[in-house]
């Protein structure tokens, strides 16, 4: 099953299930999170809402994170492919929710 967050005609963010070239609507996304124990998966799996053509929606980034923390150059092959030395201490960086984009979209600057 492929769960998606999407918007239609600039409306509110919604969640749905991707089925071929359609999205089956499962309702408003709100601040819903998809983790292994999330009830959101059951909601999307049971969705029986409107089937909307995929080309009529804009796919959003799949999660709404509070915080994302990344570790750079965290394995030897990554350091080698980057032509960088293996760091003595972990390279930690933040990725903010405002930096995420939807499928096929280019990055955008925040209006703020």
Order of alpha helices (4+ residues) and beta strands (2+ residues): beta-beta-beta-alpha-beta-beta-beta-alpha-beta
